[in-house]
């Protein structure tokens, strides 16, 4: 640490030990109201989101009626990729259905 002009070496006013007063008004208190704390996503929900985004990038549409899933796969997608997506969608079926329904509710579209 380097002392500023007029400071003695080792003074409490230098470097990382300096205490800043004021701030931007944001509070990181553990006592925040529940509405301000974002709900954590489960690992399964994150995985389902990644699967759906990758399917969309390949042109695969995933639809649901609330109980079952259906895939519309372009002919250009290899069979191995289609089978892998079927397996992943089955594994994360509940989360995928929840994501599709939440997205449909948010956009006002039908699933």
DSSP file (Angstrom, degrees, kcal/mol; ACC not computed):
  #  RESIDUE AA STRUCTURE BP1 BP2  ACC     N-H-->O    O-->H-N    N-H-->O    O-->H-N    TCO  KAPPA ALPHA  PHI   PSI    X-CA   Y-CA   Z-CA
    1    1 A X              0   0    0      0, 0.0     2,-0.4     0, 0.0     9,-0.1   0.000 360.0 360.0 360.0 144.8    0.0    0.0    0.0
    2    2 A X        -     0   0    0      7,-0.1    13,-0.3     8,-0.0     2,-0.3  -0.888 360.0-124.9-108.8 138.0    1.1    3.5   -0.7
    3    3 A X        -     0   0    0     -2,-0.4     6,-0.1    11,-0.1     3,-0.1  -0.583  23.5-127.8 -79.2 140.6    0.5    6.3    1.6
    4    4 A X    >   -     0   0    0     -2,-0.3     3,-2.4     1,-0.2    -1,-0.1  -0.378  48.2 -68.2 -78.0 165.8   -1.3    9.4    0.3
    5    5 A X  T 3  S+     0   0    0      1,-0.3    -1,-0.2    -2,-0.1     3,-0.1  -0.338 125.4  14.6 -55.8 128.6    0.2   12.8    0.7
    6    6 A X  T 3  S+     0   0    0      1,-0.3     2,-0.3    -3,-0.1    -1,-0.3   0.325 101.4 115.1  88.8  -7.3    0.1   13.7    4.4
    7    7 A X    <   -     0   0    0     -3,-2.4    -1,-0.3     4,-0.0     2,-0.3  -0.725  64.6-126.4 -95.8 146.2   -0.6   10.2    5.6
    8    8 A X    >   -     0   0    0     -2,-0.3     3,-1.9    -3,-0.1    -4,-0.1  -0.630  40.2 -92.1 -81.4 146.3    1.8    8.2    7.7
    9    9 A X  T 3  S+     0   0    0     -2,-0.3    -1,-0.1     1,-0.3     3,-0.1  -0.365 115.3  23.4 -57.2 136.1    2.7    4.8    6.4
   10   10 A X  T 3  S+     0   0    0      1,-0.3    -1,-0.3    -9,-0.1    -8,-0.0   0.515  87.8 152.1  85.2   4.6    0.4    2.2    7.9
   11   11 A X    X   -     0   0    0     -3,-1.9     3,-0.9     1,-0.1    -1,-0.3  -0.320  56.8-117.8 -67.8 154.4   -2.3    4.7    8.5
   12   12 A X  T 3  S+     0   0    0      1,-0.2     7,-0.2    -3,-0.1    -1,-0.1   0.369 102.5  75.8 -74.8   6.5   -5.9    3.4    8.5
   13   13 A X  T 3  S+     0   0    0      5,-0.1     2,-0.3    -9,-0.0    -1,-0.2   0.184  81.7  82.8-104.4  16.2   -6.8    5.6    5.5
   14   14 A X  S X  S-     0   0    0     -3,-0.9     3,-1.0   -11,-0.0     4,-0.1  -0.860  81.9 -20.4-125.2 155.5   -5.1    3.7    2.7
   15   15 A X  G >  S-     0   0    0     -2,-0.3     3,-1.5   -13,-0.3   -12,-0.0  -0.064 113.1 -14.2  61.4-146.6   -5.7    0.7    0.5
   16   16 A X  G 3  S+     0   0    0      1,-0.3    -1,-0.2     3,-0.0    -3,-0.0   0.618 126.3  67.0 -71.7 -13.5   -8.1   -2.1    1.1
   17   17 A X  G <  S+     0   0    0     -3,-1.0    -1,-0.3     2,-0.1     2,-0.2   0.464  73.0 114.5 -88.1  -0.2   -8.7   -1.2    4.8
   18   18 A X    <   -     0   0    0     -3,-1.5     2,-0.6    -4,-0.1    -5,-0.1  -0.498  60.9-141.1 -72.4 137.4  -10.4    2.1    3.9
   19   19 A X        -     0   0    0     -7,-0.2     2,-0.4    -2,-0.2    -2,-0.1  -0.881  11.3-148.4-101.8 124.7  -14.0    2.2    4.9
   20   20 A X        -     0   0    0     -2,-0.6     2,-0.3     2,-0.1    -2,-0.0  -0.767   9.3-153.8 -94.2 135.8  -16.3    3.9    2.5
   21   21 A X        +     0   0    0     -2,-0.4     2,-0.3     2,-0.0     0, 0.0  -0.773  59.3  19.9-106.5 154.2  -19.3    5.7    3.8
   22   22 A X        +     0   0    0     -2,-0.3     2,-0.3     2,-0.0     3,-0.1  -0.681  66.8 179.1  91.2-146.9  -22.5    6.3    1.9
   23   23 A X        -     0   0    0     -2,-0.3    -2,-0.0     1,-0.1     0, 0.0  -0.888  48.4 -59.1 138.9-169.0  -23.4    4.2   -1.1
   24   24 A X  S    S-     0   0    0     -2,-0.3     3,-0.1     2,-0.1    -1,-0.1   0.394  71.1-108.1 -93.9   3.6  -26.1    3.7   -3.6
   25   25 A X  S    S+     0   0    0      1,-0.3     2,-0.2    -3,-0.1    -2,-0.0   0.365  73.0 139.1  88.6  -5.8  -28.8    3.0   -1.1
   26   26 A X        -     0   0    0      2,-0.0     2,-0.5     1,-0.0    -1,-0.3  -0.488  42.0-147.2 -73.3 142.6  -29.0   -0.7   -2.0
   27   27 A X        -     0   0    0     -2,-0.2    -1,-0.0    -3,-0.1     5,-0.0  -0.945  19.8-175.9-115.9 126.5  -29.5   -2.9    1.0
   28   28 A X        +     0   0    0     -2,-0.5     2,-0.1     3,-0.0    -1,-0.1  -0.092  36.3 145.6-106.3  33.2  -28.0   -6.4    1.1
   29   29 A X    >   -     0   0    0      1,-0.1     3,-1.0     2,-0.1    -2,-0.1  -0.415  56.8-132.6 -71.7 143.5  -29.5   -7.2    4.4
   30   30 A X  T 3  S+     0   0    0      1,-0.3    -1,-0.1    -2,-0.1    -2,-0.0   0.567 102.9  71.1 -70.2  -5.6  -30.7  -10.8    5.1
   31   31 A X  T 3   +     0   0    0      2,-0.0    -1,-0.3     3,-0.0     3,-0.1   0.036  68.4 138.9 -98.7  26.2  -33.9   -9.2    6.4
   32   32 A X    <   -     0   0    0     -3,-1.0     5,-0.1     1,-0.1    -4,-0.0  -0.347  65.0 -94.8 -66.0 150.0  -35.2   -8.1    3.0
   33   33 A X    >>  -     0   0    0      1,-0.1     3,-1.6     3,-0.1     4,-0.5  -0.358  35.5-115.1 -61.2 149.1  -38.8   -8.6    2.3
   34   34 A X  G >4 S+     0   0    0      1,-0.3     3,-0.9     2,-0.2    -1,-0.1   0.789 111.2  66.6 -59.9 -30.0  -39.6  -11.9    0.5
   35   35 A X  G 34 S+     0   0    0      1,-0.2    -1,-0.3     3,-0.0    -2,-0.0   0.762 100.7  50.4 -64.8 -23.5  -40.8  -10.1   -2.6
   36   36 A X  G <4 S+     0   0    0     -3,-1.6     2,-0.6     2,-0.1    -1,-0.2   0.603  91.2  86.5 -90.8 -11.9  -37.3   -8.8   -3.3
   37   37 A X  S << S-     0   0    0     -3,-0.9     2,-0.1    -4,-0.5     3,-0.0  -0.798  80.9-129.5 -92.1 118.4  -35.5  -12.1   -3.0
   38   38 A X        -     0   0    0     -2,-0.6     2,-0.3     1,-0.1    -2,-0.1  -0.395  24.6-112.9 -68.0 142.1  -35.4  -13.9   -6.3
   39   39 A X        -     0   0    0     -2,-0.1     2,-0.1     1,-0.1    -1,-0.1  -0.567  32.5-119.3 -75.7 134.2  -36.6  -17.5   -6.1
   40   40 A X        -     0   0    0     -2,-0.3     2,-0.4     1,-0.1    -1,-0.1  -0.461  22.1-130.8 -73.7 144.3  -33.8  -20.0   -6.8
   41   41 A X        -     0   0    0     -2,-0.1    -1,-0.1     1,-0.1     2,-0.1  -0.740  21.4-119.3 -93.2 142.8  -34.2  -22.3   -9.7
   42   42 A X     >  -     0   0    0     -2,-0.4     4,-2.1     1,-0.1     5,-0.2  -0.349  23.8-112.4 -74.7 162.0  -33.6  -26.0   -9.2
   43   43 A X  H  > S+     0   0    0      1,-0.2     4,-2.4     2,-0.2     5,-0.2   0.857 118.9  55.0 -62.6 -35.0  -30.9  -27.7  -11.2
   44   44 A X  H  > S+     0   0    0      2,-0.2     4,-2.5     1,-0.2    -1,-0.2   0.884 107.0  49.5 -67.0 -38.1  -33.6  -29.7  -13.1
   45   45 A X  H  > S+     0   0    0      2,-0.2     4,-2.1     1,-0.2    -2,-0.2   0.899 111.6  48.6 -67.2 -40.5  -35.4  -26.5  -14.1
   46   46 A X  H  X S+     0   0    0     -4,-2.1     4,-2.2     2,-0.2    -2,-0.2   0.918 112.2  49.0 -64.5 -43.0  -32.1  -25.0  -15.4
   47   47 A X  H  X S+     0   0    0     -4,-2.4     4,-2.5     1,-0.2    -2,-0.2   0.915 110.6  50.4 -62.5 -43.4  -31.3  -28.2  -17.3
   48   48 A X  H  X S+     0   0    0     -4,-2.5     4,-2.5     1,-0.2    -1,-0.2   0.881 109.2  51.7 -63.0 -38.0  -34.8  -28.2  -18.8
   49   49 A X  H  X S+     0   0    0     -4,-2.1     4,-2.3     2,-0.2    -1,-0.2   0.914 110.4  48.2 -63.9 -43.1  -34.4  -24.6  -19.9
   50   50 A X  H  X S+     0   0    0     -4,-2.2     4,-2.4     2,-0.2    -2,-0.2   0.914 111.6  50.3 -63.3 -43.1  -31.1  -25.5  -21.6
   51   51 A X  H  X S+     0   0    0     -4,-2.5     4,-2.5     1,-0.2    -2,-0.2   0.929 112.0  47.1 -61.5 -46.6  -32.6  -28.5  -23.4
   52   52 A X  H  X S+     0   0    0     -4,-2.5     4,-2.4     1,-0.2    -1,-0.2   0.888 111.9  50.4 -64.7 -39.2  -35.5  -26.4  -24.7
   53   53 A X  H  X S+     0   0    0     -4,-2.3     4,-2.0     2,-0.2    -1,-0.2   0.904 112.2  47.1 -65.3 -41.1  -33.2  -23.6  -25.8
   54   54 A X  H  X S+     0   0    0     -4,-2.4     4,-1.2     2,-0.2    -2,-0.2   0.901 111.3  51.4 -67.3 -40.6  -31.0  -26.1  -27.7
   55   55 A X  H ><>S+     0   0    0     -4,-2.5     5,-2.7     1,-0.2     3,-0.5   0.930 109.8  50.1 -60.4 -44.8  -34.0  -27.7  -29.3
   56   56 A X  H ><5S+     0   0    0     -4,-2.4     3,-1.2     1,-0.2    -1,-0.2   0.889 106.6  54.5 -60.9 -40.2  -35.3  -24.3  -30.4
   57   57 A X  H 3<5S+     0   0    0     -4,-2.0    -1,-0.2     1,-0.3    -2,-0.2   0.771 109.1  48.9 -66.8 -24.3  -31.9  -23.5  -32.0
   58   58 A X  T <<5S-     0   0    0     -4,-1.2    -1,-0.3    -3,-0.5    16,-0.2   0.442 122.2-106.5 -91.4  -1.3  -32.1  -26.8  -34.0
   59   59 A X  T < 5S+     0   0    0     -3,-1.2     2,-0.5    -4,-0.4    -3,-0.2   0.554  72.8 143.1  88.7   8.0  -35.6  -26.0  -35.1
   60   60 A X      < -     0   0    0     -5,-2.7     2,-0.4    -6,-0.2    -1,-0.3  -0.712  36.9-154.3 -85.1 126.9  -37.3  -28.6  -32.9
   61   61 A X  E     -A   72   0A   0     11,-2.3    11,-2.8    -2,-0.5     2,-0.5  -0.867   3.1-159.2-101.9 135.3  -40.6  -27.5  -31.4
   62   62 A X  E     -A   71   0A   0     -2,-0.4     2,-0.3     9,-0.2     9,-0.2  -0.968  14.7-179.0-115.9 123.8  -41.8  -29.0  -28.1
   63   63 A X  E     -A   70   0A   0      7,-3.2     7,-2.6    -2,-0.5     2,-0.3  -0.817   5.2-170.7-120.6 158.2  -45.5  -28.8  -27.4
   64   64 A X  E     -A   69   0A   0     47,-0.8     5,-0.2    -2,-0.3    47,-0.1  -0.992  28.2-157.8-146.8 153.8  -47.6  -29.9  -24.4
   65   65 A X  S    S-     0   0    0      3,-1.2     4,-0.1    -2,-0.3    -1,-0.1   0.274  71.0 -90.0-106.1   5.7  -51.2  -30.3  -23.5
   66   66 A X  S    S+     0   0    0      2,-0.5     3,-0.1    45,-0.1    31,-0.0   0.112 122.2  43.6 106.6 -19.1  -50.3  -30.2  -19.8
   67   67 A X  S    S+     0   0    0      1,-0.3     2,-0.3    30,-0.0    30,-0.1   0.673 112.0  36.4-121.5 -40.1  -49.8  -33.9  -19.4
   68   68 A X        -     0   0    0     29,-0.0    -3,-1.2     2,-0.0    -2,-0.5  -0.780  67.6-133.6-118.5 160.0  -47.8  -35.2  -22.4
   69   69 A X  E     -A   64   0A   0     -2,-0.3     2,-0.4    -5,-0.2    -5,-0.2  -0.870  15.5-168.8-111.5 147.6  -45.1  -33.8  -24.6
   70   70 A X  E     -A   63   0A   0     -7,-2.6    -7,-3.2    -2,-0.3     2,-0.4  -0.996   7.2-153.0-133.5 141.1  -44.9  -33.7  -28.4
   71   71 A X  E     -A   62   0A   0     -2,-0.4     2,-0.6    -9,-0.2    -9,-0.2  -0.940   5.8-160.2-115.3 135.5  -41.9  -32.9  -30.6
   72   72 A X  E     -A   61   0A   0    -11,-2.8   -11,-2.3    -2,-0.4     2,-0.5  -0.953  22.5-173.5-110.0 110.2  -42.0  -31.5  -34.1
   73   73 A X        -     0   0    0     -2,-0.6   -13,-0.1   -13,-0.2   -14,-0.1  -0.899  22.0-124.2-113.1 127.3  -38.6  -32.3  -35.6
   74   74 A X    >   -     0   0    0     -2,-0.5     3,-1.5   -16,-0.2   -14,-0.0  -0.302  25.1-118.1 -62.6 152.5  -37.3  -31.1  -39.0
   75   75 A X  T 3  S+     0   0    0      1,-0.3    -1,-0.1     4,-0.0     4,-0.1   0.810 110.4  66.5 -61.8 -30.5  -36.2  -33.8  -41.4
   76   76 A X  T 3  S+     0   0    0      2,-0.1     2,-0.4     0, 0.0    -1,-0.3   0.652  78.4  96.9 -69.2 -14.6  -32.7  -32.3  -41.4
   77   77 A X  S <  S-     0   0    0     -3,-1.5     5,-0.1     1,-0.1    -4,-0.0  -0.641  84.1-115.8 -78.6 125.7  -32.1  -33.2  -37.7
   78   78 A X     >  -     0   0    0     -2,-0.4     4,-2.0     1,-0.1     3,-0.4  -0.205  17.9-118.3 -60.8 151.6  -30.2  -36.5  -37.5
   79   79 A X  H  > S+     0   0    0      1,-0.2     4,-2.6     2,-0.2     5,-0.2   0.869 113.1  56.6 -58.6 -40.2  -32.0  -39.5  -35.9
   80   80 A X  H  > S+     0   0    0      1,-0.2     4,-2.0     2,-0.2    -1,-0.2   0.875 107.5  48.7 -61.5 -37.7  -29.5  -39.8  -33.1
   81   81 A X  H  > S+     0   0    0     -3,-0.4     4,-2.4     2,-0.2    -1,-0.2   0.914 111.1  50.3 -68.0 -43.0  -30.2  -36.1  -32.1
   82   82 A X  H  X S+     0   0    0     -4,-2.0     4,-2.3     1,-0.2    -2,-0.2   0.924 111.4  48.1 -60.5 -44.9  -33.9  -36.7  -32.1
   83   83 A X  H  X S+     0   0    0     -4,-2.6     4,-2.1     1,-0.2    -1,-0.2   0.896 110.5  51.7 -63.9 -40.3  -33.6  -39.8  -29.9
   84   84 A X  H  X S+     0   0    0     -4,-2.0     4,-2.5     1,-0.2    -1,-0.2   0.911 110.2  48.4 -63.9 -42.2  -31.3  -38.0  -27.5
   85   85 A X  H  X S+     0   0    0     -4,-2.4     4,-3.0     2,-0.2     5,-0.3   0.891 108.8  54.0 -65.5 -38.4  -33.9  -35.1  -27.2
   86   86 A X  H  X S+     0   0    0     -4,-2.3     4,-2.0     2,-0.2    -1,-0.2   0.923 110.9  46.8 -58.7 -43.2  -36.7  -37.6  -26.6
   87   87 A X  H  X S+     0   0    0     -4,-2.1     4,-2.2     2,-0.2    -2,-0.2   0.931 114.6  45.5 -64.7 -47.0  -34.6  -39.1  -23.8
   88   88 A X  H  X S+     0   0    0     -4,-2.5     4,-2.2     1,-0.2    -2,-0.2   0.903 112.3  50.9 -65.3 -41.7  -33.8  -35.8  -22.2
   89   89 A X  H  < S+     0   0    0     -4,-3.0    -1,-0.2     1,-0.2     7,-0.2   0.879 111.2  48.7 -64.9 -36.6  -37.4  -34.5  -22.5
   90   90 A X  H >< S+     0   0    0     -4,-2.0     3,-1.1    -5,-0.3     4,-0.2   0.911 110.8  51.0 -67.0 -40.8  -38.7  -37.6  -20.9
   91   91 A X  H 3< S+     0   0    0     -4,-2.2    -2,-0.2     1,-0.3     3,-0.2   0.877 123.0  30.1 -64.4 -38.1  -36.1  -37.3  -18.1
   92   92 A X  T 3X S+     0   0    0     -4,-2.2     4,-2.6     1,-0.2    -1,-0.3  -0.101  82.3 132.6-111.4  33.5  -37.1  -33.7  -17.4
   93   93 A X  H <>  +     0   0    0     -3,-1.1     4,-2.6     1,-0.2     5,-0.2   0.887  69.9  48.7 -55.2 -48.9  -40.8  -33.9  -18.4
   94   94 A X  H  > S+     0   0    0     -4,-0.2     4,-2.2     1,-0.2    -1,-0.2   0.922 115.0  44.2 -60.8 -46.0  -42.3  -32.2  -15.4
   95   95 A X  H  > S+     0   0    0      2,-0.2     4,-2.4     1,-0.2    -1,-0.2   0.890 112.8  51.7 -67.4 -39.8  -39.9  -29.2  -15.6
   96   96 A X  H  X S+     0   0    0     -4,-2.6     4,-2.6    -7,-0.2     5,-0.2   0.926 110.5  48.5 -62.9 -45.0  -40.3  -28.9  -19.4
   97   97 A X  H  X S+     0   0    0     -4,-2.6     4,-2.6    -5,-0.2     5,-0.2   0.917 111.6  50.2 -60.9 -43.6  -44.1  -28.9  -19.1
   98   98 A X  H  X S+     0   0    0     -4,-2.2     4,-2.4    -5,-0.2    -1,-0.2   0.902 111.6  48.0 -61.9 -41.3  -43.9  -26.2  -16.4
   99   99 A X  H  X S+     0   0    0     -4,-2.4     4,-2.5     2,-0.2    -2,-0.2   0.924 112.6  47.9 -66.0 -44.9  -41.6  -24.0  -18.5
  100  100 A X  H  X S+     0   0    0     -4,-2.6     4,-2.5     1,-0.2    -2,-0.2   0.923 114.1  46.6 -63.1 -44.3  -43.7  -24.3  -21.6
  101  101 A X  H  X S+     0   0    0     -4,-2.6     4,-2.3     2,-0.2    -1,-0.2   0.897 112.5  49.5 -66.3 -39.6  -46.9  -23.5  -19.7
  102  102 A X  H  X S+     0   0    0     -4,-2.4     4,-2.1    -5,-0.2    -1,-0.2   0.902 112.7  47.9 -64.7 -40.3  -45.3  -20.6  -17.9
  103  103 A X  H  X S+     0   0    0     -4,-2.5     4,-2.4     2,-0.2     6,-0.3   0.901 111.7  49.6 -66.8 -40.7  -44.0  -19.2  -21.2
  104  104 A X  H  X>S+     0   0    0     -4,-2.5     4,-1.6     1,-0.2     5,-0.8   0.893 112.0  48.5 -65.5 -39.1  -47.5  -19.7  -22.8
  105  105 A X  H  <5S+     0   0    0     -4,-2.3    -1,-0.2     2,-0.2    -2,-0.2   0.885 112.9  48.4 -67.0 -38.6  -49.1  -17.9  -19.9
  106  106 A X  H  <5S+     0   0    0     -4,-2.1    -2,-0.2     1,-0.2    -1,-0.2   0.888 120.4  35.3 -70.2 -39.5  -46.6  -15.0  -20.0
  107  107 A X  H  <5S-     0   0    0     -4,-2.4    -1,-0.2    -5,-0.1    -2,-0.2   0.607 104.5-123.9 -91.4 -12.1  -46.9  -14.5  -23.8
  108  108 A X  T  <5 +     0   0    0     -4,-1.6     2,-0.2     1,-0.3    -3,-0.2   0.613  67.5 132.1  79.8  11.9  -50.6  -15.3  -24.0
  109  109 A X      < -     0   0    0     -5,-0.8    -1,-0.3    -6,-0.3     2,-0.2  -0.546  60.3-111.3 -93.0 160.4  -50.0  -18.0  -26.6
  110  110 A X              0   0    0     -2,-0.2    -1,-0.1     1,-0.1    -9,-0.0  -0.621 360.0 360.0 -86.4 153.3  -51.4  -21.5  -26.5
  111  111 A X              0   0    0     -2,-0.2   -47,-0.8   -47,-0.1    -1,-0.1   0.494 360.0 360.0 -74.0 360.0  -49.0  -24.4  -25.9
